[in-house]
């Protein structure tokens, strides 16, 4: 939007005379590129096992516990505690 604003204010005569089309022409590709990058970030391979296990538990009527750790907390310690009560503990990297 900033580039479109600059073009409509200080750019060539074509962009100054058609500000609506300038905004549409520059915002649309930016929106699609942003959504594409967000999709790539969301498709992290380390999350596949986690999503699969949560879906499987939901289908079987079981519950799922998801824990987000702080940087100071140790994942191995918590994983060890959870493995005492469950046979399926999955870790995902940040």
C-alpha positions in Angstrom: 0.0 0.0 0.0 2.9 2.3 0.7 4.3 1.9 -2.8 0.8 2.5 -4.3 0.5 5.6 -2.2 3.8 6.9 -3.4 3.0 6.2 -7.0 -0.4 7.9 -6.8 1.2 11.0 -5.2 4.5 11.3 -6.9 4.6 8.7 -9.7 3.9 8.8 -13.4 0.8 10.6 -14.7 -0.9 7.2 -15.4 -0.8 6.2 -11.8 -1.8 9.7 -10.6 -4.8 9.7 -12.9 -6.0 6.2 -11.9 -5.3 5.8 -8.2 -8.0 3.1 -7.7 -6.5 0.9 -10.4 -3.0 1.5 -9.0 -4.0 0.3 -5.6 -5.8 -2.7 -7.0 -2.8 -3.6 -9.2 -0.3 -3.4 -6.4 -2.4 -4.8 -3.4 -3.7 -7.9 -5.2 -0.3 -9.5 -5.9 0.9 -8.5 -2.5 -2.1 -10.2 -0.9 -1.6 -13.4 -2.8 2.2 -13.5 -2.2 1.6 -12.9 1.5 -1.0 -15.7 1.7 1.4 -18.0 -0.3 4.2 -17.4 2.2 1.9 -17.8 5.2 0.8 -21.2 3.7 4.4 -22.3 3.3 5.2 -21.4 6.9 2.1 -23.3 8.1 3.1 -26.5 6.2 6.1 -27.2 8.4 7.1 -30.8 8.2 7.8 -31.1 12.0 4.1 -30.4 12.6 2.7 -33.3 10.4 3.1 -36.0 13.1 1.6 -33.7 15.7 -1.5 -32.9 13.5 -1.9 -36.6 12.6 -1.8 -37.7 16.2 -4.3 -35.1 17.3 -6.7 -36.0 14.4 -6.4 -39.7 15.2 -7.1 -39.1 18.9 -10.2 -37.0 18.1 -11.5 -39.7 15.8 -11.1 -42.3 18.5 -12.8 -40.1 21.1 -9.6 -39.6 23.1 -8.3 -36.3 24.4 -5.1 -34.5 23.5 -2.8 -32.3 25.6 -0.7 -29.7 23.8 1.9 -27.9 25.8 3.8 -24.8 24.6 7.1 -24.5 26.6 9.0 -21.4 27.5 12.6 -21.3 26.4 13.8 -22.0 30.0 11.7 -25.2 30.3 13.1 -28.6 29.3 11.0 -30.6 26.8 12.7 -33.9 27.7 11.7 -33.6 31.4 8.1 -32.9 30.6 8.1 -35.6 28.0 9.4 -38.1 30.5 6.6 -37.2 33.0 4.0 -37.6 30.3 5.3 -41.0 29.0 4.6 -42.4 32.5 0.8 -41.9 31.8 0.7 -42.3 28.0 2.2 -44.4 25.3 2.0 -41.7 22.7 4.0 -38.5 23.4 5.1 -36.4 20.4 7.5 -33.5 20.4 7.7 -30.7 17.8 10.5 -28.2 17.4 9.8 -24.5 17.5 
